């Protein structure tokens, strides 16, 4: 059984087939996103918001009354203007970030603090699947930095700067867009944590799942630490399922026509995939919950490796050490 799980995402074909089969599995919905689930008076930050799932989330939360902060690497201001048109809301704001660069993340947090003060809901959606390894300005591997470590840095800086609003209208919610691929790795590779290694497209999907394991483990440990004494924050992780987006844009061009066809026929559109994410952000069903994991709209247990407190503690401590080392170098 374990070997079968390992093979599900071992290459692009298996990953695509698994994504399609997941859509046809029977799922018991955890709840329903209702028209009355709104964000009036709340500020929602969505990153990776210039395209795909993040763009669709930004439109939907804007339609539901939120002040929206779109955090993007590119697409400023055009994508924000498009969200305004499609959502019929003018309360759309944009900030730029390059999650591969520590300095850019620090500037982003300063901008949030200085321009907006507080946010109510954070939706961490940004991610990438590169065709090969690339070094960041601080010498780390880009997918490791963007898909995991940047989230650790970003969230902890927001907490340090007291950027989350605590009010009578509900506790802050922090939502991480993860993936069922987080179940695929057999174990944590602690010895190579943060070490730059060369790889090509054949290794990208395997590493994508591993970094989603790190992200999900971080989400569990973050909830554990933030709510150690009393409930203060809701921390959620979700796999929205296979999405017809541009995350595979770095795949070899020869495969693009086939991918485009398969994605269009079988994968969910970004607006449909956004529904469970917005449900976690808006629904009163999720109030007073310190942690939850959804696959599509179904409630599931995260992988046991991510739930293990020893793994969470070790990941946190190693992340702190790594961040402190690049902070000094920077």
C-alpha positions as CSV (number, residue, x, y, z in Angstrom):
1,X,0.0,0.0,0.0
2,X,2.8,2.4,0.9
3,X,4.5,1.7,-2.4
4,X,1.3,2.4,-4.3
5,X,1.0,5.8,-2.6
6,X,4.6,6.6,-3.5
7,X,3.8,5.9,-7.1
8,X,0.8,8.1,-7.4
9,X,2.8,11.3,-8.0
10,X,6.1,9.8,-9.2
11,X,5.9,11.3,-12.6
12,X,3.7,13.7,-14.6
13,X,1.5,11.0,-16.1
14,X,0.8,9.3,-12.7
15,X,0.2,12.6,-11.1
16,X,-2.3,13.7,-13.8
17,X,-4.1,10.3,-13.7
18,X,-4.3,10.4,-9.9
19,X,-5.8,13.9,-10.1
20,X,-8.4,12.8,-12.5
21,X,-9.4,9.8,-10.5
22,X,-9.6,11.9,-7.3
23,X,-12.4,13.9,-8.9
24,X,-14.5,10.8,-9.5
25,X,-14.1,9.5,-5.9
26,X,-17.1,9.8,-3.6
27,X,-16.6,12.7,-1.2
28,X,-18.7,13.5,1.9
29,X,-18.9,17.4,2.0
30,X,-17.8,19.0,5.2
31,X,-20.3,21.8,4.6
32,X,-21.6,24.3,2.1
33,X,-20.5,27.8,1.0
34,X,-23.7,29.9,1.3
35,X,-24.6,33.2,-0.2
36,X,-24.8,34.6,3.4
37,X,-21.1,33.7,4.1
38,X,-19.6,37.1,3.7
39,X,-16.6,39.2,4.6
40,X,-18.1,42.6,5.2
41,X,-15.8,44.7,7.3
42,X,-12.9,42.2,7.0
43,X,-9.6,42.4,5.2
44,X,-8.5,39.3,3.3
45,X,-5.0,38.9,1.9
46,X,-4.5,36.4,-1.0
47,X,-1.1,35.7,-2.4
48,X,-0.3,34.2,-5.8
49,X,-3.4,36.3,-6.8
50,X,-2.5,37.3,-10.4
51,X,-3.6,34.1,-12.0
52,X,-5.3,30.7,-11.5
53,X,-6.7,29.8,-8.1
54,X,-5.4,32.9,-6.3
55,X,-7.1,35.2,-8.9
56,X,-10.4,33.3,-8.6
57,X,-10.2,33.5,-4.8
58,X,-9.6,37.3,-5.0
59,X,-12.7,37.8,-7.1
60,X,-14.9,35.6,-4.9
61,X,-13.9,37.2,-1.6
62,X,-14.3,40.7,-3.1
63,X,-17.8,39.8,-4.3
64,X,-18.6,38.8,-0.7
65,X,-17.7,42.2,0.7
66,X,-14.0,41.9,1.7
67,X,-11.3,44.5,1.4
68,X,-8.9,42.4,-0.7
69,X,-5.1,42.7,-0.7
70,X,-3.8,40.9,-3.8
71,X,-0.1,39.9,-3.3
72,X,1.5,39.1,-6.6
73,X,4.9,38.8,-8.3
74,X,3.6,40.4,-11.5
75,X,0.4,41.7,-13.0
76,X,0.3,45.0,-11.1
77,X,-2.0,46.9,-11.6
78,X,-3.7,45.2,-14.5
79,X,-4.9,42.1,-12.6
80,X,-6.2,44.2,-9.8
81,X,-8.3,46.3,-12.3
82,X,-9.7,43.1,-13.7
83,X,-10.7,41.8,-10.3
84,X,-12.4,45.1,-9.7
85,X,-14.4,44.7,-12.9
86,X,-15.3,41.1,-12.4
87,X,-16.2,41.5,-8.7
88,X,-17.8,44.9,-9.0
89,X,-15.8,46.0,-6.0
90,X,-13.4,48.9,-5.8
91,X,-11.9,47.8,-2.5
92,X,-9.0,45.9,-4.2
93,X,-5.4,46.6,-3.4
94,X,-2.1,45.2,-4.7
95,X,1.3,44.6,-3.2
96,X,4.3,43.1,-5.0
97,X,6.5,40.3,-3.7
98,X,9.1,37.8,-4.9
99,X,8.8,34.9,-2.5
100,X,12.2,33.6,-3.6
101,X,13.8,36.7,-2.0
102,X,14.0,37.3,1.8
103,X,14.3,41.1,1.3
104,X,11.1,41.1,-0.8
105,X,9.2,39.3,1.9
106,X,10.4,41.8,4.5
107,X,9.3,44.7,2.3
108,X,5.9,43.0,1.8
109,X,5.3,42.7,5.5
110,X,6.3,46.4,6.1
111,X,3.9,47.4,3.4
112,X,1.0,45.4,4.9
113,X,1.8,46.9,8.3
114,X,2.1,50.5,7.1
115,X,-0.7,50.6,4.5
116,X,-3.3,48.3,6.1
117,X,-2.4,47.8,9.7
118,X,-4.4,44.6,10.3
119,X,-5.7,41.7,8.3
120,X,-8.4,39.3,9.3
121,X,-7.8,36.4,6.9
122,X,-4.6,35.2,5.2
123,X,-4.8,32.8,2.3
124,X,-1.4,31.5,1.4
125,X,-1.8,30.1,-2.2
126,X,1.4,31.0,-4.1
127,X,3.4,28.2,-5.4
128,X,5.3,26.9,-8.4
129,X,6.6,23.8,-10.2
130,X,9.9,24.7,-11.9
131,X,11.4,22.7,-14.7
132,X,14.7,22.6,-12.9
133,X,16.4,23.8,-9.8
134,X,17.3,27.5,-9.5
135,X,19.1,29.4,-6.7
136,X,17.4,32.2,-4.8
137,X,19.3,35.4,-4.0
138,X,20.1,33.9,-0.6
139,X,21.4,30.6,-2.2
140,X,18.5,28.4,-1.4
141,X,16.5,26.2,-3.9
142,X,13.7,28.2,-5.4
143,X,10.8,25.7,-5.0
144,X,11.8,25.0,-1.4
145,X,11.8,28.7,-0.7
146,X,8.6,29.7,-2.5
147,X,6.5,26.6,-1.6
148,X,7.6,26.3,2.0
149,X,10.1,28.5,3.7
150,X,8.6,31.8,2.4
151,X,5.4,30.9,4.2
152,X,7.2,30.2,7.4
153,X,9.0,33.6,7.2
154,X,5.9,35.5,6.0
155,X,3.5,34.3,8.6
156,X,6.0,34.7,11.5
157,X,6.9,38.2,10.4
158,X,3.1,39.1,10.3
159,X,2.8,37.7,13.8
160,X,5.8,39.6,15.0
161,X,4.4,42.9,13.5
162,X,1.0,42.2,15.1
163,X,-0.7,42.3,11.7
164,X,-3.7,40.1,12.5
165,X,-6.9,41.6,13.8
166,X,-8.5,40.1,16.9
167,X,-12.1,41.3,17.3
168,X,-15.5,40.3,18.3
169,X,-16.4,39.3,14.8
170,X,-14.2,36.2,14.9
171,X,-10.6,35.0,15.3
172,X,-8.1,35.4,12.5
173,X,-7.9,32.6,10.0
174,X,-4.7,31.4,8.3
175,X,-5.3,29.1,5.3
176,X,-2.6,27.2,3.4
177,X,-3.3,25.8,0.0
178,X,-1.6,22.4,0.2
179,X,-2.0,19.2,-1.8
180,X,-2.8,15.5,-1.4
181,X,0.8,15.0,-2.7
182,X,1.9,15.8,0.9
183,X,1.1,12.1,1.6
184,X,3.5,10.8,-1.0
185,X,7.0,11.2,0.7
186,X,8.0,8.2,2.8
187,X,9.8,10.3,5.4
188,X,11.4,13.7,6.1
189,X,14.9,14.3,4.7
190,X,16.2,16.2,7.7
191,X,19.9,15.8,6.6
192,X,19.3,17.8,3.4
193,X,16.9,20.4,4.9
194,X,17.6,23.7,3.1
195,X,20.6,22.3,1.2
196,X,20.7,23.4,-2.5
197,X,20.7,20.4,-4.9
198,X,20.4,20.3,-8.7
199,X,17.4,18.6,-10.2
200,X,15.4,18.5,-13.5
201,X,11.7,18.2,-14.4
202,X,11.6,14.5,-13.6
203,X,12.3,15.3,-9.9
204,X,10.1,18.4,-9.7
205,X,6.8,16.6,-8.9
206,X,8.4,14.5,-6.2
207,X,9.9,17.6,-4.6
208,X,6.6,19.4,-4.9
209,X,4.9,16.8,-2.8
210,X,7.7,16.9,-0.3
211,X,7.5,20.6,0.1
212,X,3.7,20.3,0.5
213,X,4.5,17.9,3.4
214,X,6.7,20.5,5.0
215,X,3.9,23.1,4.5
216,X,1.2,20.9,6.0
217,X,3.4,20.0,8.9
218,X,4.1,23.7,9.5
219,X,0.4,24.4,9.4
220,X,-0.3,21.8,12.1
221,X,2.6,23.0,14.3
222,X,1.6,26.7,13.8
223,X,-1.8,25.9,15.1
224,X,-0.3,23.9,18.0
225,X,1.9,26.8,19.0
226,X,-0.6,29.7,18.5
227,X,-3.3,27.9,20.5
228,X,-1.1,26.3,23.2
229,X,-2.7,28.2,26.1
230,X,-6.0,29.3,24.6
231,X,-7.7,29.4,21.3
232,X,-6.5,32.5,19.3
233,X,-6.2,31.5,15.6
234,X,-7.8,29.2,13.2
235,X,-5.2,27.5,10.9
236,X,-6.4,25.5,8.0
237,X,-4.8,23.5,5.2
238,X,-6.6,22.4,2.0
239,X,-6.0,20.4,-1.2
240,X,-8.4,22.0,-3.7
241,X,-7.9,19.2,-6.1
242,X,-6.5,19.3,-9.7
243,X,-7.0,22.7,-11.2
244,X,-7.0,23.9,-14.8
245,X,-4.3,26.6,-14.1
246,X,-0.9,27.6,-15.4
247,X,1.1,25.9,-12.6
248,X,2.5,23.5,-15.2
249,X,3.7,26.3,-17.5
250,X,7.4,25.2,-17.1
251,X,6.7,21.7,-18.4
252,X,8.4,20.9,-21.8
253,X,6.6,22.7,-24.5
254,X,6.0,19.5,-26.5
255,X,3.6,18.4,-23.7
256,X,1.7,21.7,-23.5
257,X,-1.1,20.9,-26.1
258,X,-1.8,17.5,-24.4
259,X,-1.8,19.1,-20.9
260,X,-4.1,21.9,-22.1
261,X,-6.6,19.3,-23.4
262,X,-6.5,17.1,-20.3
263,X,-6.7,20.1,-18.0
264,X,-9.7,21.5,-19.8
265,X,-11.5,18.2,-20.0
266,X,-10.9,16.8,-16.5
267,X,-9.6,19.4,-14.1
268,X,-11.6,21.9,-12.2
269,X,-11.8,25.5,-13.2
270,X,-10.2,28.0,-10.8
271,X,-13.6,29.5,-9.8
272,X,-14.9,26.0,-8.9
273,X,-11.7,25.1,-7.1
274,X,-11.9,28.4,-5.1
275,X,-15.2,27.4,-3.4
276,X,-13.7,25.2,-0.6
277,X,-11.0,27.7,0.1
278,X,-13.5,30.5,0.4
279,X,-15.6,28.2,2.6
280,X,-12.7,27.8,5.0
281,X,-12.3,31.6,5.0
282,X,-15.9,32.7,5.3
283,X,-18.1,30.0,6.8
284,X,-19.3,30.2,10.4
285,X,-19.0,26.4,10.4
286,X,-15.3,27.0,10.8
287,X,-15.4,29.4,13.8
288,X,-13.5,28.3,16.9
289,X,-11.6,25.5,15.2
290,X,-7.9,25.6,15.8
291,X,-7.0,23.3,12.8
292,X,-8.7,21.5,10.0
293,X,-7.7,19.9,6.7
294,X,-10.0,19.6,3.7
295,X,-9.6,17.6,0.5
296,X,-11.9,19.3,-2.0
297,X,-14.9,20.0,0.3
298,X,-14.4,16.8,2.4
299,X,-12.8,16.8,5.8
300,X,-9.9,14.4,6.1
301,X,-7.0,13.8,8.5
302,X,-3.7,15.2,7.2
303,X,-0.9,12.6,6.8
304,X,0.3,11.1,10.0
305,X,3.8,12.5,9.4
306,X,2.4,16.0,9.3
307,X,0.4,15.5,12.5
308,X,3.3,14.0,14.5
309,X,4.3,16.6,17.2
310,X,7.9,15.6,17.1
311,X,8.1,16.2,13.3
312,X,6.4,19.6,13.8
313,X,8.8,20.6,16.5
314,X,11.9,19.5,14.6
315,X,10.7,21.3,11.4
316,X,10.0,24.5,13.3
317,X,13.4,24.5,15.0
318,X,15.3,23.7,11.8
319,X,13.4,26.4,9.9
320,X,14.3,29.0,12.6
321,X,18.0,28.0,12.4
322,X,17.9,28.2,8.6
323,X,16.2,31.6,8.6
324,X,18.6,33.0,11.1
325,X,21.6,31.8,9.0
326,X,20.3,33.5,5.8
327,X,19.3,36.6,7.8
328,X,22.9,37.0,8.9
329,X,24.2,36.4,5.4
330,X,21.7,38.9,4.0
